[in-house]
C-alpha cells in the first residue's frame, strides 16, 4: 500500500504523518507499507531475542528494538525513513530523550533487515 501525496514528503513530515498501525517506510518521498511473511517475522523475532539474551548475558550497554525508525540519506541526497526488523542501539543514545518521537541517525546504530 502506498499513501500517495502530491508533493514528496520530507523525513519530518513522514514522522508527523506516520500511520497508527502497520509497518511503513519513507521511500522517495512517499509513505510505503511494508509487509512480511510469517517466516520473515519468525527469523526477525529469533534475532531480536538472541541479541537481547546476549546483551543481558554480557551486561552490554545496548537496547534491542524492532520499532526504531532511522533517518537515512541516499547517495543522491534524498532523505529516507527506514524501520529495520531488528536494531541494536546504544542504550545511552536510545534513552537520551525518552519522549522524543524523532528517528535516530543511521551511522551510529547496527540495524539488521531480514531478507
N, C-alpha and C positions, 0 to 999 in steps of 0.2 A: 504494500500500500504506500503510495506517495501522497503527501499532502502538498498540493500544488499552490504556489504563490506567484503573483505577477512579478514580484521583484525577488531577487535572490536574497536569502536571509543571511545576516551576519551571525557569528557564533553567539553573541549576546542575545540576539533575537531568537535564536534556536533555543537557548536556555529558558527564555521568557515564555516561549510557546511550546515547550516540551509537553507532549500529551501525558495525561494522568496514568494511563495504563498502557502496557505494551513495551516494546523494546525498539527504540528509534535512534537513528544517527543522522547527522547533517552531512549530506553528500552533494557537492556542487551547488550549495545554497538552498537545497530542498530537504525537508524532513522526510526520511525514508524509514518505513517499518522494516525491521529485520526479524525474520522468523528462523527458528532452528528445529531440527528433528529431535525426537526423544533421545536418540543415540548421541547426538551432539551435546545435548544437555547433560546426559549421564557422564560423558567424558569431562565436561567443564566442571560439574559438581565433584567428580573424583579429584580433579586437580585442586579445586578450591579447598577441599577437606585435607588433602595430602599436604599442601603448602601450609595450611593453618596448623596441622599437627606438628610439622617440623619446626615451625616458628615458635610454637609453645614449648616443644621439647628442648630446643636450643636457646630459649629465652631471648629471641631476637626482637629488635625494635621495629617490627613491621606489622601491618594490618593486611589481611587478605579480604578482598572485596569483589563483588560482582555487580555493583551498582554505580561505580565511579564513571564519570564521563570525562574524556580527555580532549583538550583543545589541541588539534594538530594542524600543521601548515603543509600544504603540498609543495612540491618543487617550484610550481608556478605562483606560489604565494597565496593560494586560496585556503581560507580557514575551513576546517572540517571539525565535526564533533563525533568522536568515536567512543563506543561503550564496549570495552573488551569483555570477553567471557569471564576472565579472571584477572585481577590486578593485585600485585604485591606492592604495597605503598609504605614508605617510611611513616611510622606512627606519628612522629612529630609534625610532619607535613600534613597528614590526614587530620590531625587534631588541632592544627594551628588556628583554625577559625571554625568552630563547631557549628555555627549557624549559617555558614556560607553555602549558597546554592551553586556558586560558580564551579566550573570544572577545574581540574588540575592540568598543569602544563605537561606536555608529553615527555620531554627528555629526562625527567628525574625519577620516573617510575618504570617498573617492569610490568608490561601488560602481555597477557597470553590470550591469543584467539585460537580457539579450537577449530580445525578445518576438517 
